[in-house]
Amino acid sequence: MIKALKIFQYAYIIFAVLFAWDAISNWTTDRSRSYISLLFTALAVFMFFFRKRFRKKFQDRHKK
């Protein structure tokens, strides 16, 4: 269970990189799409840290 949480945690970083790449590649052609991609990048980074904190709490509770 904990390994699955760790894998999904790093999946958010992969999505953040993909959305950032999409924002950079479309910056000159379609700015509104780039802003949406940047929003998703920020959301994915936030979810990474949120999941990391949640996983650590889950591990600490599971050890007790």
mmCIF file of the N, C-alpha and C atoms, coordinates in Angstrom:
data_MODEL
# 
_entry.id   MODEL 
# 
loop_
_atom_site.group_PDB 
_atom_site.id 
_atom_site.type_symbol 
_atom_site.label_atom_id 
_atom_site.label_alt_id 
_atom_site.label_comp_id 
_atom_site.label_asym_id 
_atom_site.label_entity_id 
_atom_site.label_seq_id 
_atom_site.pdbx_PDB_ins_code 
_atom_site.Cartn_x 
_atom_site.Cartn_y 
_atom_site.Cartn_z 
_atom_site.occupancy 
_atom_site.B_iso_or_equiv 
_atom_site.pdbx_formal_charge 
_atom_site.auth_seq_id 
_atom_site.auth_comp_id 
_atom_site.auth_asym_id 
_atom_site.auth_atom_id 
_atom_site.pdbx_PDB_model_num 
ATOM 1   N N  . MET A 1 1  ? 0.826  -1.200 0.000   1.00 0.00 ? 1  MET A N  1 
ATOM 2   C CA . MET A 1 1  ? 0.000  0.000  0.000   1.00 0.00 ? 1  MET A CA 1 
ATOM 3   C C  . MET A 1 1  ? 0.865  1.257  0.000   1.00 0.00 ? 1  MET A C  1 
ATOM 4   N N  . ILE A 1 2  ? 1.896  1.256  0.829   1.00 0.00 ? 2  ILE A N  1 
ATOM 5   C CA . ILE A 1 2  ? 2.739  2.441  0.941   1.00 0.00 ? 2  ILE A CA 1 
ATOM 6   C C  . ILE A 1 2  ? 3.545  2.642  -0.344  1.00 0.00 ? 2  ILE A C  1 
ATOM 7   N N  . LYS A 1 3  ? 3.968  1.545  -0.983  1.00 0.00 ? 3  LYS A N  1 
ATOM 8   C CA . LYS A 1 3  ? 4.700  1.674  -2.253  1.00 0.00 ? 3  LYS A CA 1 
ATOM 9   C C  . LYS A 1 3  ? 3.820  2.276  -3.326  1.00 0.00 ? 3  LYS A C  1 
ATOM 10  N N  . ALA A 1 4  ? 2.554  1.903  -3.338  1.00 0.00 ? 4  ALA A N  1 
ATOM 11  C CA . ALA A 1 4  ? 1.624  2.462  -4.323  1.00 0.00 ? 4  ALA A CA 1 
ATOM 12  C C  . ALA A 1 4  ? 1.454  3.960  -4.100  1.00 0.00 ? 4  ALA A C  1 
ATOM 13  N N  . LEU A 1 5  ? 1.357  4.366  -2.842  1.00 0.00 ? 5  LEU A N  1 
ATOM 14  C CA . LEU A 1 5  ? 1.245  5.796  -2.549  1.00 0.00 ? 5  LEU A CA 1 
ATOM 15  C C  . LEU A 1 5  ? 2.483  6.553  -3.002  1.00 0.00 ? 5  LEU A C  1 
ATOM 16  N N  . LYS A 1 6  ? 3.645  5.939  -2.841  1.00 0.00 ? 6  LYS A N  1 
ATOM 17  C CA . LYS A 1 6  ? 4.885  6.578  -3.248  1.00 0.00 ? 6  LYS A CA 1 
ATOM 18  C C  . LYS A 1 6  ? 4.961  6.708  -4.770  1.00 0.00 ? 6  LYS A C  1 
ATOM 19  N N  . ILE A 1 7  ? 4.503  5.680  -5.490  1.00 0.00 ? 7  ILE A N  1 
ATOM 20  C CA . ILE A 1 7  ? 4.511  5.733  -6.956  1.00 0.00 ? 7  ILE A CA 1 
ATOM 21  C C  . ILE A 1 7  ? 3.574  6.834  -7.452  1.00 0.00 ? 7  ILE A C  1 
ATOM 22  N N  . PHE A 1 8  ? 2.367  6.896  -6.887  1.00 0.00 ? 8  PHE A N  1 
ATOM 23  C CA . PHE A 1 8  ? 1.421  7.926  -7.307  1.00 0.00 ? 8  PHE A CA 1 
ATOM 24  C C  . PHE A 1 8  ? 1.922  9.320  -6.933  1.00 0.00 ? 8  PHE A C  1 
ATOM 25  N N  . GLN A 1 9  ? 2.649  9.417  -5.855  1.00 0.00 ? 9  GLN A N  1 
ATOM 26  C CA . GLN A 1 9  ? 3.221  10.704 -5.450  1.00 0.00 ? 9  GLN A CA 1 
ATOM 27  C C  . GLN A 1 9  ? 4.154  11.228 -6.534  1.00 0.00 ? 9  GLN A C  1 
ATOM 28  N N  . TYR A 1 10 ? 5.022  10.374 -7.062  1.00 0.00 ? 10 TYR A N  1 
ATOM 29  C CA . TYR A 1 10 ? 5.959  10.814 -8.086  1.00 0.00 ? 10 TYR A CA 1 
ATOM 30  C C  . TYR A 1 10 ? 5.301  10.945 -9.458  1.00 0.00 ? 10 TYR A C  1 
ATOM 31  N N  . ALA A 1 11 ? 4.144  10.347 -9.640  1.00 0.00 ? 11 ALA A N  1 
ATOM 32  C CA . ALA A 1 11 ? 3.408  10.537 -10.891 1.00 0.00 ? 11 ALA A CA 1 
ATOM 33  C C  . ALA A 1 11 ? 2.984  11.996 -11.031 1.00 0.00 ? 11 ALA A C  1 
ATOM 34  N N  . TYR A 1 12 ? 2.690  12.659 -9.923  1.00 0.00 ? 12 TYR A N  1 
ATOM 35  C CA . TYR A 1 12 ? 2.317  14.073 -9.972  1.00 0.00 ? 12 TYR A CA 1 
ATOM 36  C C  . TYR A 1 12 ? 3.476  14.937 -10.469 1.00 0.00 ? 12 TYR A C  1 
ATOM 37  N N  . ILE A 1 13 ? 4.694  14.596 -10.116 1.00 0.00 ? 13 ILE A N  1 
ATOM 38  C CA . ILE A 1 13 ? 5.855  15.342 -10.615 1.00 0.00 ? 13 ILE A CA 1 
ATOM 39  C C  . ILE A 1 13 ? 6.000  15.143 -12.123 1.00 0.00 ? 13 ILE A C  1 
ATOM 40  N N  . ILE A 1 14 ? 5.761  13.942 -12.586 1.00 0.00 ? 14 ILE A N  1 
ATOM 41  C CA . ILE A 1 14 ? 5.837  13.677 -14.027 1.00 0.00 ? 14 ILE A CA 1 
ATOM 42  C C  . ILE A 1 14 ? 4.788  14.497 -14.760 1.00 0.00 ? 14 ILE A C  1 
ATOM 43  N N  . PHE A 1 15 ? 3.570  14.542 -14.219 1.00 0.00 ? 15 PHE A N  1 
ATOM 44  C CA . PHE A 1 15 ? 2.533  15.360 -14.845 1.00 0.00 ? 15 PHE A CA 1 
ATOM 45  C C  . PHE A 1 15 ? 2.880  16.839 -14.802 1.00 0.00 ? 15 PHE A C  1 
ATOM 46  N N  . ALA A 1 16 ? 3.510  17.286 -13.739 1.00 0.00 ? 16 ALA A N  1 
ATOM 47  C CA . ALA A 1 16 ? 3.906  18.692 -13.650 1.00 0.00 ? 16 ALA A CA 1 
ATOM 48  C C  . ALA A 1 16 ? 4.924  19.035 -14.735 1.00 0.00 ? 16 ALA A C  1 
ATOM 49  N N  . VAL A 1 17 ? 5.872  18.147 -14.963 1.00 0.00 ? 17 VAL A N  1 
ATOM 50  C CA . VAL A 1 17 ? 6.869  18.378 -16.017 1.00 0.00 ? 17 VAL A CA 1 
ATOM 51  C C  . VAL A 1 17 ? 6.203  18.396 -17.387 1.00 0.00 ? 17 VAL A C  1 
ATOM 52  N N  . LEU A 1 18 ? 5.269  17.491 -17.610 1.00 0.00 ? 18 LEU A N  1 
ATOM 53  C CA . LEU A 1 18 ? 4.576  17.456 -18.904 1.00 0.00 ? 18 LEU A CA 1 
ATOM 54  C C  . LEU A 1 18 ? 3.748  18.715 -19.138 1.00 0.00 ? 18 LEU A C  1 
ATOM 55  N N  . PHE A 1 19 ? 3.040  19.170 -18.119 1.00 0.00 ? 19 PHE A N  1 
ATOM 56  C CA . PHE A 1 19 ? 2.259  20.396 -18.260 1.00 0.00 ? 19 PHE A CA 1 
ATOM 57  C C  . PHE A 1 19 ? 3.152  21.618 -18.438 1.00 0.00 ? 19 PHE A C  1 
ATOM 58  N N  . ALA A 1 20 ? 4.282  21.652 -17.762 1.00 0.00 ? 20 ALA A N  1 
ATOM 59  C CA . ALA A 1 20 ? 5.214  22.765 -17.931 1.00 0.00 ? 20 ALA A CA 1 
ATOM 60  C C  . ALA A 1 20 ? 5.778  22.778 -19.352 1.00 0.00 ? 20 ALA A C  1 
ATOM 61  N N  . TRP A 1 21 ? 6.111  21.613 -19.869 1.00 0.00 ? 21 TRP A N  1 
ATOM 62  C CA . TRP A 1 21 ? 6.604  21.523 -21.241 1.00 0.00 ? 21 TRP A CA 1 
ATOM 63  C C  . TRP A 1 21 ? 5.534  21.978 -22.224 1.00 0.00 ? 21 TRP A C  1 
ATOM 64  N N  . ASP A 1 22 ? 4.292  21.611 -21.985 1.00 0.00 ? 22 ASP A N  1 
ATOM 65  C CA . ASP A 1 22 ? 3.184  22.041 -22.845 1.00 0.00 ? 22 ASP A CA 1 
ATOM 66  C C  . ASP A 1 22 ? 3.019  23.563 -22.796 1.00 0.00 ? 22 ASP A C  1 
ATOM 67  N N  . ALA A 1 23 ? 3.145  24.132 -21.609 1.00 0.00 ? 23 ALA A N  1 
ATOM 68  C CA . ALA A 1 23 ? 3.013  25.587 -21.475 1.00 0.00 ? 23 ALA A CA 1 
ATOM 69  C C  . ALA A 1 23 ? 4.128  26.313 -22.212 1.00 0.00 ? 23 ALA A C  1 
ATOM 70  N N  . ILE A 1 24 ? 5.341  25.813 -22.111 1.00 0.00 ? 24 ILE A N  1 
ATOM 71  C CA . ILE A 1 24 ? 6.477  26.465 -22.777 1.00 0.00 ? 24 ILE A CA 1 
ATOM 72  C C  . ILE A 1 24 ? 6.375  26.326 -24.290 1.00 0.00 ? 24 ILE A C  1 
ATOM 73  N N  . SER A 1 25 ? 5.965  25.157 -24.755 1.00 0.00 ? 25 SER A N  1 
ATOM 74  C CA . SER A 1 25 ? 5.911  24.951 -26.205 1.00 0.00 ? 25 SER A CA 1 
ATOM 75  C C  . SER A 1 25 ? 4.766  25.726 -26.856 1.00 0.00 ? 25 SER A C  1 
ATOM 76  N N  . ASN A 1 26 ? 3.703  26.021 -26.118 1.00 0.00 ? 26 ASN A N  1 
ATOM 77  C CA . ASN A 1 26 ? 2.566  26.745 -26.692 1.00 0.00 ? 26 ASN A CA 1 
ATOM 78  C C  . ASN A 1 26 ? 2.535  28.219 -26.302 1.00 0.00 ? 26 ASN A C  1 
ATOM 79  N N  . TRP A 1 27 ? 3.573  28.708 -25.669 1.00 0.00 ? 27 TRP A N  1 
ATOM 80  C CA . TRP A 1 27 ? 3.576  30.089 -25.175 1.00 0.00 ? 27 TRP A CA 1 
ATOM 81  C C  . TRP A 1 27 ? 3.415  31.112 -26.301 1.00 0.00 ? 27 TRP A C  1 
ATOM 82  N N  . THR A 1 28 ? 4.086  30.916 -27.418 1.00 0.00 ? 28 THR A N  1 
ATOM 83  C CA . THR A 1 28 ? 4.023  31.900 -28.502 1.00 0.00 ? 28 THR A CA 1 
ATOM 84  C C  . THR A 1 28 ? 2.763  31.771 -29.349 1.00 0.00 ? 28 THR A C  1 
ATOM 85  N N  . THR A 1 29 ? 2.159  30.600 -29.394 1.00 0.00 ? 29 THR A N  1 
ATOM 86  C CA . THR A 1 29 ? 0.997  30.419 -30.264 1.00 0.00 ? 29 THR A CA 1 
ATOM 87  C C  . THR A 1 29 ? -0.330 30.629 -29.549 1.00 0.00 ? 29 THR A C  1 
ATOM 88  N N  . ASP A 1 30 ? -0.462 30.127 -28.335 1.00 0.00 ? 30 ASP A N  1 
ATOM 89  C CA . ASP A 1 30 ? -1.744 30.197 -27.635 1.00 0.00 ? 30 ASP A CA 1 
ATOM 90  C C  . ASP A 1 30 ? -1.497 30.435 -26.149 1.00 0.00 ? 30 ASP A C  1 
ATOM 91  N N  . ARG A 1 31 ? -1.533 31.705 -25.755 1.00 0.00 ? 31 ARG A N  1 
ATOM 92  C CA . ARG A 1 31 ? -1.218 32.055 -24.363 1.00 0.00 ? 31 ARG A CA 1 
ATOM 93  C C  . ARG A 1 31 ? -2.261 31.535 -23.376 1.00 0.00 ? 31 ARG A C  1 
ATOM 94  N N  . SER A 1 32 ? -3.538 31.530 -23.752 1.00 0.00 ? 32 SER A N  1 
ATOM 95  C CA . SER A 1 32 ? -4.560 31.066 -22.804 1.00 0.00 ? 32 SER A CA 1 
ATOM 96  C C  . SER A 1 32 ? -4.374 29.584 -22.479 1.00 0.00 ? 32 SER A C  1 
ATOM 97  N N  . ARG A 1 33 ? -3.988 28.785 -23.465 1.00 0.00 ? 33 ARG A N  1 
ATOM 98  C CA . ARG A 1 33 ? -3.713 27.372 -23.206 1.00 0.00 ? 33 ARG A CA 1 
ATOM 99  C C  . ARG A 1 33 ? -2.476 27.231 -22.319 1.00 0.00 ? 33 ARG A C  1 
ATOM 100 N N  . SER A 1 34 ? -1.500 28.104 -22.509 1.00 0.00 ? 34 SER A N  1 
ATOM 101 C CA . SER A 1 34 ? -0.300 28.056 -21.682 1.00 0.00 ? 34 SER A CA 1 
ATOM 102 C C  . SER A 1 34 ? -0.615 28.386 -20.228 1.00 0.00 ? 34 SER A C  1 
ATOM 103 N N  . TYR A 1 35 ? -1.504 29.350 -20.012 1.00 0.00 ? 35 TYR A N  1 
ATOM 104 C CA . TYR A 1 35 ? -1.878 29.686 -18.642 1.00 0.00 ? 35 TYR A CA 1 
ATOM 105 C C  . TYR A 1 35 ? -2.596 28.525 -17.955 1.00 0.00 ? 35 TYR A C  1 
ATOM 106 N N  . ILE A 1 36 ? -3.434 27.837 -18.697 1.00 0.00 ? 36 ILE A N  1 
ATOM 107 C CA . ILE A 1 36 ? -4.121 26.673 -18.131 1.00 0.00 ? 36 ILE A CA 1 
ATOM 108 C C  . ILE A 1 36 ? -3.108 25.582 -17.799 1.00 0.00 ? 36 ILE A C  1 
ATOM 109 N N  . SER A 1 37 ? -2.140 25.379 -18.682 1.00 0.00 ? 37 SER A N  1 
ATOM 110 C CA . SER A 1 37 ? -1.111 24.379 -18.417 1.00 0.00 ? 37 SER A CA 1 
ATOM 111 C C  . SER A 1 37 ? -0.275 24.761 -17.195 1.00 0.00 ? 37 SER A C  1 
ATOM 112 N N  . LEU A 1 38 ? 0.023  26.038 -17.037 1.00 0.00 ? 38 LEU A N  1 
ATOM 113 C CA . LEU A 1 38 ? 0.759  26.482 -15.851 1.00 0.00 ? 38 LEU A CA 1 
ATOM 114 C C  . LEU A 1 38 ? -0.058 26.288 -14.578 1.00 0.00 ? 38 LEU A C  1 
ATOM 115 N N  . LEU A 1 39 ? -1.360 26.484 -14.685 1.00 0.00 ? 39 LEU A N  1 
ATOM 116 C CA . LEU A 1 39 ? -2.240 26.235 -13.541 1.00 0.00 ? 39 LEU A CA 1 
ATOM 117 C C  . LEU A 1 39 ? -2.198 24.754 -13.157 1.00 0.00 ? 39 LEU A C  1 
ATOM 118 N N  . PHE A 1 40 ? -2.255 23.879 -14.143 1.00 0.00 ? 40 PHE A N  1 
ATOM 119 C CA . PHE A 1 40 ? -2.171 22.450 -13.866 1.00 0.00 ? 40 PHE A CA 1 
ATOM 120 C C  . PHE A 1 40 ? -0.791 22.062 -13.340 1.00 0.00 ? 40 PHE A C  1 
ATOM 121 N N  . THR A 1 41 ? 0.239  22.744 -13.783 1.00 0.00 ? 41 THR A N  1 
ATOM 122 C CA . THR A 1 41 ? 1.584  22.495 -13.256 1.00 0.00 ? 41 THR A CA 1 
ATOM 123 C C  . THR A 1 41 ? 1.639  22.816 -11.760 1.00 0.00 ? 41 THR A C  1 
ATOM 124 N N  . ALA A 1 42 ? 1.099  23.974 -11.402 1.00 0.00 ? 42 ALA A N  1 
ATOM 125 C CA . ALA A 1 42 ? 1.085  24.369 -9.988  1.00 0.00 ? 42 ALA A CA 1 
ATOM 126 C C  . ALA A 1 42 ? 0.234  23.404 -9.161  1.00 0.00 ? 42 ALA A C  1 
ATOM 127 N N  . LEU A 1 43 ? -0.879 22.968 -9.719  1.00 0.00 ? 43 LEU A N  1 
ATOM 128 C CA . LEU A 1 43 ? -1.738 22.021 -9.012  1.00 0.00 ? 43 LEU A CA 1 
ATOM 129 C C  . LEU A 1 43 ? -1.037 20.676 -8.812  1.00 0.00 ? 43 LEU A C  1 
ATOM 130 N N  . ALA A 1 44 ? -0.319 20.213 -9.812  1.00 0.00 ? 44 ALA A N  1 
ATOM 131 C CA . ALA A 1 44 ? 0.391  18.937 -9.703  1.00 0.00 ? 44 ALA A CA 1 
ATOM 132 C C  . ALA A 1 44 ? 1.509  19.017 -8.670  1.00 0.00 ? 44 ALA A C  1 
ATOM 133 N N  . VAL A 1 45 ? 2.218  20.138 -8.620  1.00 0.00 ? 45 VAL A N  1 
ATOM 134 C CA . VAL A 1 45 ? 3.279  20.307 -7.618  1.00 0.00 ? 45 VAL A CA 1 
ATOM 135 C C  . VAL A 1 45 ? 2.671  20.349 -6.214  1.00 0.00 ? 45 VAL A C  1 
ATOM 136 N N  . PHE A 1 46 ? 1.554  21.050 -6.082  1.00 0.00 ? 46 PHE A N  1 
ATOM 137 C CA . PHE A 1 46 ? 0.865  21.084 -4.792  1.00 0.00 ? 46 PHE A CA 1 
ATOM 138 C C  . PHE A 1 46 ? 0.432  19.684 -4.374  1.00 0.00 ? 46 PHE A C  1 
ATOM 139 N N  . MET A 1 47 ? -0.124 18.925 -5.302  1.00 0.00 ? 47 MET A N  1 
ATOM 140 C CA . MET A 1 47 ? -0.570 17.572 -4.995  1.00 0.00 ? 47 MET A CA 1 
ATOM 141 C C  . MET A 1 47 ? 0.601  16.662 -4.620  1.00 0.00 ? 47 MET A C  1 
ATOM 142 N N  . PHE A 1 48 ? 1.772  16.877 -5.239  1.00 0.00 ? 48 PHE A N  1 
ATOM 143 C CA . PHE A 1 48 ? 2.960  16.099 -4.870  1.00 0.00 ? 48 PHE A CA 1 
ATOM 144 C C  . PHE A 1 48 ? 3.287  16.296 -3.400  1.00 0.00 ? 48 PHE A C  1 
ATOM 145 N N  . PHE A 1 49 ? 3.352  17.545 -2.960  1.00 0.00 ? 49 PHE A N  1 
ATOM 146 C CA . PHE A 1 49 ? 3.710  17.804 -1.570  1.00 0.00 ? 49 PHE A CA 1 
ATOM 147 C C  . PHE A 1 49 ? 2.601  17.372 -0.614  1.00 0.00 ? 49 PHE A C  1 
ATOM 148 N N  . PHE A 1 50 ? 1.353  17.529 -1.046  1.00 0.00 ? 50 PHE A N  1 
ATOM 149 C CA . PHE A 1 50 ? 0.232  17.088 -0.218  1.00 0.00 ? 50 PHE A CA 1 
ATOM 150 C C  . PHE A 1 50 ? 0.264  15.581 -0.036  1.00 0.00 ? 50 PHE A C  1 
ATOM 151 N N  . ARG A 1 51 ? 0.486  14.841 -1.111  1.00 0.00 ? 51 ARG A N  1 
ATOM 152 C CA . ARG A 1 51 ? 0.553  13.382 -1.034  1.00 0.00 ? 51 ARG A CA 1 
ATOM 153 C C  . ARG A 1 51 ? 1.759  12.910 -0.225  1.00 0.00 ? 51 ARG A C  1 
ATOM 154 N N  . LYS A 1 52 ? 2.872  13.641 -0.347  1.00 0.00 ? 52 LYS A N  1 
ATOM 155 C CA . LYS A 1 52 ? 4.071  13.287 0.414   1.00 0.00 ? 52 LYS A CA 1 
ATOM 156 C C  . LYS A 1 52 ? 3.800  13.406 1.911   1.00 0.00 ? 52 LYS A C  1 
ATOM 157 N N  . ARG A 1 53 ? 3.157  14.486 2.289   1.00 0.00 ? 53 ARG A N  1 
ATOM 158 C CA . ARG A 1 53 ? 2.834  14.697 3.694   1.00 0.00 ? 53 ARG A CA 1 
ATOM 159 C C  . ARG A 1 53 ? 1.823  13.659 4.177   1.00 0.00 ? 53 ARG A C  1 
ATOM 160 N N  . PHE A 1 54 ? 0.827  13.365 3.356   1.00 0.00 ? 54 PHE A N  1 
ATOM 161 C CA . PHE A 1 54 ? -0.183 12.372 3.714   1.00 0.00 ? 54 PHE A CA 1 
ATOM 162 C C  . PHE A 1 54 ? 0.438  10.983 3.868   1.00 0.00 ? 54 PHE A C  1 
ATOM 163 N N  . ARG A 1 55 ? 1.370  10.628 2.970   1.00 0.00 ? 55 ARG A N  1 
ATOM 164 C CA . ARG A 1 55 ? 2.024  9.322  3.045   1.00 0.00 ? 55 ARG A CA 1 
ATOM 165 C C  . ARG A 1 55 ? 2.846  9.199  4.322   1.00 0.00 ? 55 ARG A C  1 
ATOM 166 N N  . LYS A 1 56 ? 3.552  10.268 4.693   1.00 0.00 ? 56 LYS A N  1 
ATOM 167 C CA . LYS A 1 56 ? 4.354  10.230 5.923   1.00 0.00 ? 56 LYS A CA 1 
ATOM 168 C C  . LYS A 1 56 ? 3.463  10.071 7.154   1.00 0.00 ? 56 LYS A C  1 
ATOM 169 N N  . LYS A 1 57 ? 2.323  10.758 7.158   1.00 0.00 ? 57 LYS A N  1 
ATOM 170 C CA . LYS A 1 57 ? 1.387  10.595 8.278   1.00 0.00 ? 57 LYS A CA 1 
ATOM 171 C C  . LYS A 1 57 ? 0.853  9.174  8.332   1.00 0.00 ? 57 LYS A C  1 
ATOM 172 N N  . PHE A 1 58 ? 0.561  8.624  7.157   1.00 0.00 ? 58 PHE A N  1 
ATOM 173 C CA . PHE A 1 58 ? 0.061  7.257  7.091   1.00 0.00 ? 58 PHE A CA 1 
ATOM 174 C C  . PHE A 1 58 ? 1.103  6.268  7.584   1.00 0.00 ? 58 PHE A C  1 
ATOM 175 N N  . GLN A 1 59 ? 2.370  6.476  7.226   1.00 0.00 ? 59 GLN A N  1 
ATOM 176 C CA . GLN A 1 59 ? 3.448  5.594  7.687   1.00 0.00 ? 59 GLN A CA 1 
ATOM 177 C C  . GLN A 1 59 ? 3.623  5.682  9.194   1.00 0.00 ? 59 GLN A C  1 
ATOM 178 N N  . ASP A 1 60 ? 3.603  6.892  9.720   1.00 0.00 ? 60 ASP A N  1 
ATOM 179 C CA . ASP A 1 60 ? 3.775  7.068  11.168  1.00 0.00 ? 60 ASP A CA 1 
ATOM 180 C C  . ASP A 1 60 ? 2.631  6.414  11.946  1.00 0.00 ? 60 ASP A C  1 
ATOM 181 N N  . ARG A 1 61 ? 1.426  6.542  11.434  1.00 0.00 ? 61 ARG A N  1 
ATOM 182 C CA . ARG A 1 61 ? 0.273  5.953  12.102  1.00 0.00 ? 61 ARG A CA 1 
ATOM 183 C C  . ARG A 1 61 ? 0.319  4.416  11.987  1.00 0.00 ? 61 ARG A C  1 
ATOM 184 N N  . HIS A 1 62 ? 0.822  3.930  10.868  1.00 0.00 ? 62 HIS A N  1 
ATOM 185 C CA . HIS A 1 62 ? 0.893  2.495  10.637  1.00 0.00 ? 62 HIS A CA 1 
ATOM 186 C C  . HIS A 1 62 ? 1.969  1.840  11.517  1.00 0.00 ? 62 HIS A C  1 
ATOM 187 N N  . LYS A 1 63 ? 3.040  2.570  11.834  1.00 0.00 ? 63 LYS A N  1 
ATOM 188 C CA . LYS A 1 63 ? 4.132  2.029  12.654  1.00 0.00 ? 63 LYS A CA 1 
ATOM 189 C C  . LYS A 1 63 ? 3.714  1.880  14.111  1.00 0.00 ? 63 LYS A C  1 
ATOM 190 N N  . LYS A 1 64 ? 2.775  2.716  14.560  1.00 0.00 ? 64 LYS A N  1 
ATOM 191 C CA . LYS A 1 64 ? 2.377  2.685  15.978  1.00 0.00 ? 64 LYS A CA 1 
ATOM 192 C C  . LYS A 1 64 ? 1.518  1.527  16.275  1.00 0.00 ? 64 LYS A C  1 
# 
